[in-house]
Amino acid sequence: MVDLMHFRTLKINIVLNIGILLIAGMLVTDFIVTSIFKKELLKAEFARTEFIIGHIKDNISHLGNNSEKYDYVHRYLSNIIKVSDVYLIYLENGHSTLAIKNPVVSNNYKNKIKVHKIRQYSLQAIAQHRRITHFFDSTWSVFFKDSKYLVISYPVDHHMGISFIIVLDRVYSSLREKQKIIMFYILFNTVFLCFIGMIRFSNIIIKPIKKLTGIVEGYDGSNDALYMLNSADNEFGLLSSSLNSMVNRISDDKQKLEKNIEKLEKTQKEMIRAEKMSSIGKLSAGVAHEIGNPIGIVLGYLELLKQESISDADKKDFINRSEVEIQRIDKIIKQLLNLSRSSQIEYLPNSVHDIIKDAIDIIKIQPFFSTIRFEFELNADEDVAMFDSDQLKQVLINLILNAADGIGFKNFNGEQGIVQVKTIKIKKNDVSFIEIKISDNGVGISKHDLNKIFDPFFTTKEPGLGTGLGLWMSYMIIDEINGFIGAESIEGEGATFIIKLPLHEDGK
């Protein structure tokens, strides 16, 4: 199979365009030259017939009466037609028309001639004392159809006229023979000139372009400039000079960009850390409350252990119960410390379901979640994705806290607030994703605000209650791991945040 890309190269395009232009130009020239040849051949026909009429007029001038003149003209035309290419000659004497036929020419044309038309042309020539020319019928000439017959009518005197009927097939046949030679030269010249043009254009354009392309493709950023192809007076020299200037600007911009990226990465880490601490601040009150309960229980058990009247079995039971409560306190403190610790970002295969459960464990101890019911539908049969566990946990906590805020702003009239967490496996463009949906039945988000919630510093909360960075940082974190985060909402009916993470190939 022929490689179609080969025909799209610049060299082939140049050759094709040169060939098309050459053929078009030569065909136009051929048409013009053929038209000129045709006119010259017709002029030759006119010249022959005018010579015959001139000879007739010279020789009948000394004859006395019309009968002698008519007889002489008839004899002369009968002889002359045998050695000419004229098909028919009509001799008009004012009262009748005599047809003189060329015995050499084929009889295939006889039915095409209308004698009354020819007689009208002869009488018109006699009346107007000038030559009358008419074309009729059609046949193929060279490029298209053209007239088949030429009628040339001459006045001889006041009573006599002669009409020559010439079949133009011979003219067209001559032109077609010349066309064979012309077409051969058109083909030969096109091939030859295209070959020469290809060599010339290749040296002038293609080779410099390939050379310049090789230089650009080989540029690795280590050099600050490319070398010049040609002098500055040449367009390629100007192009290489412009490329040098562009490379210098790219090099300068690259250095500035690297510095800016370092600053942005540092700023982003600081902002993520700040937003994390903001979330921890919200959770601290709940953690303190949650720690206070087991501490009170342990203190109660310690008071009981001071009593001398309790049995050894009760002492053992109280000690075991105290140990359980202390382990509970330890777990809560470790969860908070793990959330707040500053760690190196590591993108590793992790279970999304495990991260969801860890995030819920941290959040559900908060006092404001005591009136909110969690509903789980973790239906994704594959949940291993490549991400940093701390970052995804921060995103989930942020979204669940936002859901709690939305629920808190709504007057339920006895209805309970609900946060739903669902996961499913989806496939898009042959890539498998785990989709996480976090929904609430709170106040929702207005259409006006829905398109702006992921913008930095945008918040609908009262001043001092929100930084406007939580959703933006969530967007940055998810985008960094080639995921997607979006939101759907009907104002007054709650909101749904959707996260899509590409599944890890080895996580099946």
Helices and strands as residue ranges (DSSP letters): G 4-8, H 10-60, H 66-80, G 81-83, E 88-92, E 97-101, G 107-112, H 115-128, E 132-140, E 145-155, E 161-167, H 169-201, I 202-206, H 207-218, H 235-306, H 312-340, E 348-351, H 352-363, G 367-369, E 372-378, E 384-387, H 389-408, E 417-428, E 431-440, H 447-450, H 470-480, E 484-489, E 495-502, G 505-507
